Structures are given as structure tokens and as C-alpha cells.
Amino acid sequence: MILRYKSGDITAKIREGSRVIIRDVDFHIIEGESYALIGETGSGKTMIALSVLRLLPENITQTGGSIDFCGVELSCLKSLRALLGKDIAYIPQSGADYLNPTRKVKYQLRDSLKRLGFKGEELKAACIDNLFRAGFENAREISDLYPFQLSGGMAQRVTIALALCSHAKLIICDEATNGLDYKAKTEFVRYIGELFPTAAKLVITHDIQVAGECDRICVLCSGRLIESGKAAEISSAPKHPYTQALLSSLVRNGMRQTPVLRESEGDCPFYSRCAYACEKCLGEIPLVENESGMRRCVL
Ligand code: SF4
């Protein structure tokens, strides 16, 4: 087991007091497995990524949760910092924003490689090799550029090269396919799988086609886990009404009502938009386990 995550309650301070924005989202990822967290804007997937990285904003607190990485509890930012860039790699949403604009690509890669103990000629060669493995045939030329001289797709590949400057057991891909075309998006998960065959991959996405390329999917709606299971099954024949809506694009990122915070405790978070909603949906809906995964729905 690489990662065992339990969210507990993640609570946001708001003007009126506080509100639980994520509750009881638990999952694990084993070696070599890719696990997608999917949901629209406000579903909580990025907050979960931030909580795994112990980087929740100041007005957000987490109680009762735990993060077990390879059998060790990550209790604080300090314990995580020792692993970041070595055992845990992060591939961000926008490579162009993530990279330091004032430093050439090669120096940013070399900084990461130095942390692994590379020196001298070996350091320079590993930098070029990682750019090459990340898909740059002209790796030497790219290494001499500043990030602002790269296109969005090239900058994203540089962040992949940075992730390669690690012995990562866990890769966190945070909406890393945003801005890529359809072909590049669906190939991304396979590509990451080839580059990091033994690492656990946590793929944060709002795109069910990207999630469908993973091994397993966890669907979030307003901070609650509402369906999880094998990606092939969920992406081809989703059972939960919310997942069906995601798949048929009835709920699109930012295009429909998107409850950033749950309106009421207990009720199904999809209640106001569900075609099957009934009185039974107004109470606390338990997460029920079945042979193919878990589901939170009265149907
Ligand atoms: S619990 Fe009710 S409202 Fe929620 S998805 Fe299921 S049928 Fe729809």
C-alpha cells in the first residue's frame, strides 16, 4: 500500500461561521495503480490534493483525518517536506505558472536532481535524459530556455521531467491535463503510467474521459464520496445519477449550479439537480459497498 487517505472533516471558516466542505472521503492506492478523483468545480477534489500535501489554506482545517504514506503517518508539513520531490512528486495544473520564470529549465531540473545526490557531469546528463524521457527530442535546446519561452504543452512536459527527477512512489497529478487537446488528455494517464510504472498515481480531474483511463475512480459531489470502483465500469456504465450526469455532460464544470459548499448536512448533495430525487433522499445517505465498489444513493 502506497497511500491510505482518510479525510475526516475538512472545514472552511466562512463569514457566517464554519461549514464542513469535505466529509469521510477515504481511499487507498497501491503500487503501480492510478486512482482518479473526479468531480466538478467545488466538489472538493483539489482540497483533498492539498490536504494530502498538507497545504490547506489557512482558513481551512482538517479534523479526524489521516494520511498514511508507505506505512508512515504524515502528521505535519515538516514530515511531508522531507518526502516532496524525492518520494512524492507533484504535476501541477499549469506548468507555465508552476515553473520559476526567472530560471532556465536546466537549472530547475538540476536543483531537483541535486537533492537526489547527482553531481557534476552525471547531473548534467541526467537533466537532459529526463527531458528526453518526458518527450523532448531536442532536450538540450529545451534545457537552455526560460519557462516563458515554452508553449503550455511544453511547460507541462517540463513538469513531468521534474517529476522524473525523483524516486517517486506517489505522483499527484492535479488537473494536469487542463489545456491539452483530447488526444493528449487521454494519452496522459497511459504516458505517466509508462514513465512511473511502480508509483501510485493520484489523478485529480473534472474530465471523466481522463478518469476513465485510470484503474479506479472515486466520484465526488460537494465534498462527499458518492461512487467509487473500477474505472472501466464507472466510465462505461455509471450507476449513480450524478456520475451519469457527469458522463452525459449534463453537469459541466462551471456551466450549471455548482454548490461550492454543501447547502445542508445529510441530504444527498445532488438532490437539487437529480431527476430521481424523492423524500428518501432527504436523510443521511449511507455509503454502501457492493461487489464493484461503493455508492451513496437510495436507488
Ligand atoms: S440519493 Fe436521491 S437525490 Fe441523490 S442521487 Fe440518489 S436518487 Fe438522486
Boltz pocket constraint, residues with backbone or C-beta under 6 A from the ligand:
constraints:
  - pocket:
      binder: B
      contacts: [[A, 240], [A, 241], [A, 242], [A, 268], [A, 269], [A, 270], [A, 271], [A, 274], [A, 275], [A, 276], [A, 277], [A, 278], [A, 280], [A, 281], [A, 285], [A, 296], [A, 297], [A, 298], [A, 299]]
      max_distance: 6.0
